[in-house]
Amino acid sequence: MPRAYNFCAGPATLPEEVLREAQSELLDWQGTGMSVMEISHRSSAFVAVARQAEADLRELLAIPEHYKVLFLQGGAYGQFSMVPLNLLGGKGKADYLDTGLWSQKAIAEARRYGQVNVAASGRDAGYTTIPEPAEWHLDPDAAYLHYTPNETIGGLEFSYIPASGEVPLVADMSSTILSRPVAVSRYGLIYAGAQKNIGPSGLVVVIVREDLLERASPITPSAFSYALQAEHGSMLNTPPTFAWYLAGLVFRWLKRQGGLAAMAERNRRKAELLYSAIDGSGGFYRNPIDPRYRSWMNVPFTLPNETLEQRFLAEAEAAGLKNLAGHRSVGGLRASLYNAMPEAGVRALVEFMADFARRQ
């Protein structure tokens, strides 16, 4: 059976080449007679896998030496708690930018541990644009400034890195990590759930500047301590070994594709192709986001009415274009164009959209 084009926002499509490699090793990994899921995380064989995955990620993102890379559990949602627990320190307060549902969830969780200053919010504009930096109310004494570079549900993406001065910048890059080069040195901490551009769900990658490791609150559980996890090589407890292994395969695949500069060019083309189809449809398809802040990764769009949207989804499903329904909180439709979505998949979607519009 041919593989479908899977536009799910997460867990998302994975490179077919990676899936086939994992399939070939599933029962007998490197001649051991065991699956990689069955070997000890402390064995020399798996430690080598873990170290290679970190080395490849460091190479892809050009991560400076004074940053620790952690492979943890709990997804990005878990980081909504781990960030304030580890970084609020003696200040007890932090700045957050509110640009959509995921930043809202991060804000709500951070308020359990300290004072949150919402420095800027897109609520009044329906989260379709980002307030101008001149309008932000930043606290120069904040422990950190947190933002969500890409709102997966709303399809709103920052086109720049916010200036935070001496205040460490924290980013939830779940939807954008590895989609283009990143100036890691501009950040104090980056975290990303794996299930979009890294690998399967159950894993979160954290990149944290070493000088921030000693700020944890005394109530921070040991398993949630960045410092302890860094000290133990992300193996304070049993890590999600299969997800870590598969992430390593994805990193190697990205290197074979030409690295993040090549992925950026590919992702830009895919996004432009889909937005051109939406904008050129004469209003049949609409995207609500300020064009300055349209996401490369998550493209929401609507049709003239819900009946047409449901017909579109049913016909797209039958045509092998899967998981195009928008998030349950907003409705409509959404196409996620992560690294593993080939350009052929986007072209197939655009051709289907044009045909559907003609027939309606």
DALIN-V413209 format. One record per residue. N is the residue number from 1. RES is the residue in one letter. D_LAST is the distance of its C-alpha to the last C-alpha in Angstrom with 2 decimals. Layout:
# DALIN-V413209
N_RES_D_LAST, N_RES_D_LAST
This chain:
# DALIN-V413209
1_M_30.10, 2_P_28.31, 3_R_27.86, 4_A_24.48, 5_Y_23.30, 6_N_24.33, 7_F_23.00, 8_C_25.18, 9_A_27.13, 10_G_30.27, 11_P_31.84, 12_A_29.96, 13_T_29.74, 14_L_33.11, 15_P_34.07, 16_E_34.20, 17_E_37.53, 18_V_38.96, 19_L_37.84, 20_R_39.46, 21_E_42.61, 22_A_42.85, 23_Q_42.24, 24_S_45.09, 25_E_47.41, 26_L_46.44, 27_L_49.45, 28_D_51.94, 29_W_51.72, 30_Q_54.01, 31_G_56.29, 32_T_57.21, 33_G_56.13, 34_M_54.15, 35_S_50.69, 36_V_50.44, 37_M_49.47, 38_E_52.92, 39_I_55.23, 40_S_56.96, 41_H_55.43, 42_R_58.99, 43_S_59.66, 44_S_60.29, 45_A_57.39, 46_F_54.78, 47_V_56.42, 48_A_55.95, 49_V_52.21, 50_A_52.00, 51_R_54.01, 52_Q_52.01, 53_A_48.71, 54_E_50.17, 55_A_51.59, 56_D_48.29, 57_L_46.45, 58_R_49.23, 59_E_48.88, 60_L_45.10, 61_L_45.28, 62_A_48.74, 63_I_50.02, 64_P_53.48, 65_E_56.43, 66_H_57.07, 67_Y_53.85, 68_K_53.69, 69_V_50.75, 70_L_50.25, 71_F_48.18, 72_L_47.91, 73_Q_46.26, 74_G_44.29, 75_G_41.23, 76_A_40.39, 77_Y_40.66, 78_G_44.31, 79_Q_44.85, 80_F_43.97, 81_S_47.42, 82_M_49.20, 83_V_48.70, 84_P_50.50, 85_L_53.04, 86_N_53.98, 87_L_53.63, 88_L_54.53, 89_G_58.20, 90_G_60.69, 91_K_58.33, 92_G_56.31, 93_K_53.43, 94_A_50.36, 95_D_47.60, 96_Y_43.91, 97_L_40.78, 98_D_38.00, 99_T_34.58, 100_G_32.55, 101_L_32.84, 102_W_34.97, 103_S_37.41, 104_Q_37.69, 105_K_38.68, 106_A_41.19, 107_I_42.64, 108_A_43.03, 109_E_44.87, 110_A_47.08, 111_R_48.27, 112_R_50.00, 113_Y_52.39, 114_G_52.98, 115_Q_52.05, 116_V_48.58, 117_N_47.99, 118_V_44.32, 119_A_44.85, 120_A_41.38, 121_S_38.18, 122_G_34.58, 123_R_34.14, 124_D_34.20, 125_A_31.34, 126_G_29.22, 127_Y_30.12, 128_T_27.86, 129_T_30.88, 130_I_34.49, 131_P_37.45, 132_E_39.61, 133_P_42.67, 134_A_44.99, 135_E_43.76, 136_W_44.57, 137_H_47.68, 138_L_49.16, 139_D_52.43, 140_P_54.72, 141_D_56.54, 142_A_53.53, 143_A_53.88, 144_Y_50.52, 145_L_47.17, 146_H_44.17, 147_Y_40.58, 148_T_37.33, 149_P_36.25, 150_N_32.70, 151_E_31.08, 152_T_29.08, 153_I_27.03, 154_G_26.37, 155_G_26.07, 156_L_28.93, 157_E_31.48, 158_F_34.81, 159_S_35.26, 160_Y_39.03, 161_I_41.80, 162_P_43.22, 163_A_46.85, 164_S_49.01, 165_G_52.49, 166_E_55.02, 167_V_52.83, 168_P_51.32, 169_L_47.55, 170_V_45.72, 171_A_42.15, 172_D_39.73, 173_M_38.15, 174_S_36.45, 175_S_33.10, 176_T_34.50, 177_I_37.79, 178_L_38.20, 179_S_35.00, 180_R_37.26, 181_P_40.98, 182_V_42.44, 183_A_45.65, 184_V_47.11, 185_S_50.30, 186_R_48.48, 187_Y_47.99, 188_G_50.40, 189_L_48.13, 190_I_44.75, 191_Y_43.22, 192_A_40.14, 193_G_38.81, 194_A_38.51, 195_Q_35.28, 196_K_33.02, 197_N_34.82, 198_I_38.21, 199_G_38.04, 200_P_37.74, 201_S_38.02, 202_G_41.53, 203_L_42.82, 204_V_43.01, 205_V_44.57, 206_V_46.78, 207_I_48.33, 208_V_51.10, 209_R_53.83, 210_E_57.21, 211_D_58.80, 212_L_56.35, 213_L_57.45, 214_E_60.40, 215_R_58.66, 216_A_57.72, 217_S_58.62, 218_P_61.45, 219_I_59.19, 220_T_56.74, 221_P_56.63, 222_S_58.00, 223_A_54.83, 224_F_52.92, 225_S_55.44, 226_Y_54.28, 227_A_57.94, 228_L_58.80, 229_Q_55.73, 230_A_56.56, 231_E_60.18, 232_H_59.20, 233_G_56.60, 234_S_53.74, 235_M_55.70, 236_L_57.45, 237_N_55.85, 238_T_53.93, 239_P_50.79, 240_P_47.45, 241_T_48.76, 242_F_45.85, 243_A_43.39, 244_W_46.00, 245_Y_46.46, 246_L_42.75, 247_A_42.44, 248_G_45.23, 249_L_43.33, 250_V_40.34, 251_F_42.76, 252_R_44.19, 253_W_40.77, 254_L_40.00, 255_K_43.29, 256_R_42.46, 257_Q_39.21, 258_G_41.35, 259_G_41.55, 260_L_39.70, 261_A_39.64, 262_A_37.70, 263_M_35.36, 264_A_34.80, 265_E_33.75, 266_R_31.39, 267_N_29.87, 268_R_29.53, 269_R_27.61, 270_K_25.20, 271_A_24.55, 272_E_24.21, 273_L_21.66, 274_L_19.35, 275_Y_20.05, 276_S_19.45, 277_A_15.92, 278_I_15.37, 279_D_17.32, 280_G_15.81, 281_S_12.14, 282_G_12.93, 283_G_12.95, 284_F_9.56, 285_Y_12.06, 286_R_15.57, 287_N_18.97, 288_P_21.70, 289_I_24.75, 290_D_27.18, 291_P_26.65, 292_R_30.38, 293_Y_30.05, 294_R_26.87, 295_S_27.62, 296_W_27.76, 297_M_27.74, 298_N_25.22, 299_V_21.91, 300_P_20.19, 301_F_16.78, 302_T_14.50, 303_L_10.91, 304_P_10.67, 305_N_11.88, 306_E_13.55, 307_T_11.54, 308_L_8.51, 309_E_11.44, 310_Q_13.05, 311_R_10.28, 312_F_10.13, 313_L_13.91, 314_A_14.36, 315_E_12.50, 316_A_14.24, 317_E_17.45, 318_A_17.30, 319_A_16.86, 320_G_20.00, 321_L_18.65, 322_K_20.68, 323_N_21.47, 324_L_18.65, 325_A_19.05, 326_G_20.74, 327_H_24.32, 328_R_25.01, 329_S_26.65, 330_V_23.69, 331_G_20.50, 332_G_17.27, 333_L_17.07, 334_R_19.78, 335_A_20.64, 336_S_24.40, 337_L_25.68, 338_Y_29.31, 339_N_31.81, 340_A_31.17, 341_M_27.45, 342_P_27.63, 343_E_25.88, 344_A_24.35, 345_G_22.55, 346_V_21.06, 347_R_20.07, 348_A_18.39, 349_L_16.40, 350_V_15.48, 351_E_14.44, 352_F_12.26, 353_M_10.64, 354_A_10.12, 355_D_8.74, 356_F_6.27, 357_A_5.22, 358_R_5.48, 359_R_3.78, 360_Q_0.00
